[in-house]
Amino acid sequence: MPALLVCHHCDTVYRRRALARGEVARCRRCNAELERYQRLNEDALLALALAAIVVFVQANIWPIVTLGLNDQQVSATLWGTILAMWRDGFPLVAMLVAATLFFSPLLQLMLLGWLLWFARRGRRAPGFRRAMLALHYLGPWTMSEVFVIGVLVAIVKAHVYFDVTPDAGIWAYGALMLLITVFSGVDLRPMWDLGEGPA
C-alpha cells in the first residue's frame, strides 16, 4: 500500500496511516473523505458478491407475489410483470423497470466480482478503469430497495381486494437489497493502488 494519500478534490497530499475500526480519514483543507476503515477484505467481498449473484438469480426466477380471487390464484415474477407492462402499452415503463431492477444490478454485481477476483491476487483486473467508471455511474440506477418497499406497500393495499401472499422472490429481493447496501458502503478507491494486471 502506498505511503502517501492524495485528496481527489483539492490534491492535498497526506502521509497514510492505518485506520482504526469505524475511523474515516478526511482532508483538513476541504473536508473530503480520503479513506475509511475497511472491515471486509477482498476475499470476504468476493464471497458476498458471489452470494449476491446467486440471490439475484433466485429473485428473478421465483414468483414475487401470488394474488388470489374466487379460488383462482395468479403468481407474478419480475419478468412476467415487465412483459405484461410491455403488452399493455407501457413500453417505456417496462424498459425502465428492466433497466433499474435487472440489467443495472446484474452488471454492477458482475463488475464487482470481476474487480474483486483480481484484487484478491493483489492486482488490477483487465479493463479496470472502464469497470470502475461503470460502477460509479451504475450505482444510482440500482433501485432494488425502492422496488422492495413499493411491493410491500402494494401488498398491504391490495390485501383489501385480493388474497395476497408474498412469495420467495420478494424475500430474495430483500436479501439482494441488503447485500447491495453493504457494497454501496464499501470504498473501492484503494483498488487504484493495486499493481497493473495482465493486458
N, C-alpha and C positions, 0 to 999 in steps of 0.2 A: 504494500500500500504506500503511495507517495507520501512524503513527509509534509508536503505543502497542500493547502486547500485554498482555492480561488473562488471568490464570490461571483456568481453568474450574473449579478445585477450591476455591481459597481467595480468589479475587477480588483478588489482589495485582496491581498494575499495574506494568509494566516498559516501558522505552523499547526499541523494536525496533531490532535491528541486523542487518546482513547476516551470514548464517552461511556458514562455510567448508564444503568437501566433507566429509561424514561427521559434521558437528557437530550436536549436539542442544542446544536451549535448555531448561533446567529451572528450575522455580521454586525460589528459595532458601528459601522458607518451608516448602513441603510436598513438594518434590522431584518434583512432577508434570511431565510433559513439556509444554512450551509450544509448541514448534515444532521441526521438524527440516529439515535441508538437503534441498531438493527438486532432485534431479538431472534429472528429466524435466519439461519444460514441458507446457502444456495440449495443444499440437499433437501432441507425442510420445505423451502419454497417450491422446488420442483415437484415434490410429493404432493403438495397442496394443489399445484397446477394440474397434475395428472388426475387427482381426485375431482377437481372441478370439471375437467373434461368428461369424466365418467358420469358425474351428476348432470351435466349439460345434456348428454345423450339421453339419459333417463327422463329428464324433464321434457324433452321433445318427442319421446316415444309414448310415454304413459299419458292417459287422459288427465286433464286438469280438473274437470268438474263433470258431474252427472246430474242432469235435470230430469225430474220425474213428474208426470202429469197423467192422471187417469190410467194408472197401471202401465204407462209407456215411459221408457227411460231412454235418454239420449246422452251419450258421452262425447265430450269435446276435447280435442287435442289442440295444441297451438297452431299447427299447420292446417288442421281441419278448419279452424276459425279464420285463418288467413285466406284460405281458398274460398270459404263462404263469403267473406267480405269482397273478394275479387269478383265472384259470380254475381253478387248482389249490386254491383255497380259502384263499388268504393275501392278502385284500384290504388289510388294514392294512399289511402289509409292502410290498405293491405301491404303495400310496399314499405311504408314507414314502420309498421309493426314488424315485418320480416327483417328490416334493417336493424332496428334497435333491440329486438329480442332474440334474433337468431344469428345473423351474419356478424354484427359488431361484437357480441360476447364470444362467439366462436373464434373469430380472427384474433381477438385480444388474448384468449387463452392459448391459442396455438403459438402466437408470437412470444408470449411469456415462457411457455415450455421450451421453445427453440432457444431463446436467450439464456435461460437458466441451465439448459443441458450443457452448454459450452462454459457458462460461468462457473459451474461446479468443478470444471477442469482448469479454472484459472485463466481462461482466455475469452476473447470476444467471438461471438458467432459470425459466420458469413452473413453479409447484409446487415450488420449491426446497426449502422447509422439509420438506414431506412426503417428497420424494425422499431427502433426507439422513437423515431419521429411518428410512425404509425400509431404506436401505443399512446403517445401524447395526444394525438387527435381523436383516437377512438374512445378514450376514457369518458368524455361527457355523453357519448352516444350509446353507452351500455346502460339500459334502463330496466334491468330485472327487478330492482326494488320498487319502481313505480308500478310495474306490472303486477307484482305480488300484492301490493297494497290495493290496487284497483280491483283485482279479482276478489280479494277478501271483502271489500266494500260491496261489490256486486253480488256476492254470495248472500250477504246479510240482507240486502234489499230484495233480491229475487226470492228469498225464502218465504215472502208473503204470498207469492203466486205459485211457486213450484216447490216440490221436494228437492232440495239441493244437497248434494253430497260432494264435499271436496275429495278429489282423488289424489293418487300418488304423485301425479305430475306437479301439482301446486306445491306440495311439500318439497319435491326435488328442486323446484324453482326457489323456494325459500332457502334451502341449503346453498344453492348456487349464489343467491343474493348475499349470504353471509361470507362465502368464500371470495366473491368479487370485492366485497367491502374490505376484507383483510388485505387483498392485493392493492386496493386503492391507497392504503396507508403505508405501503412498502416504498421506500426510497430506492429507486433504481439507478440513481446518479453514480454511485460507486462503481457501477459496471464500466463507466467510461475510463476508469483507471486500469482496467484489465489489459493484458497484452493482446496484440492483434492475433486473430485466429487464421486458419487457412484461407487462401483466396477463393 
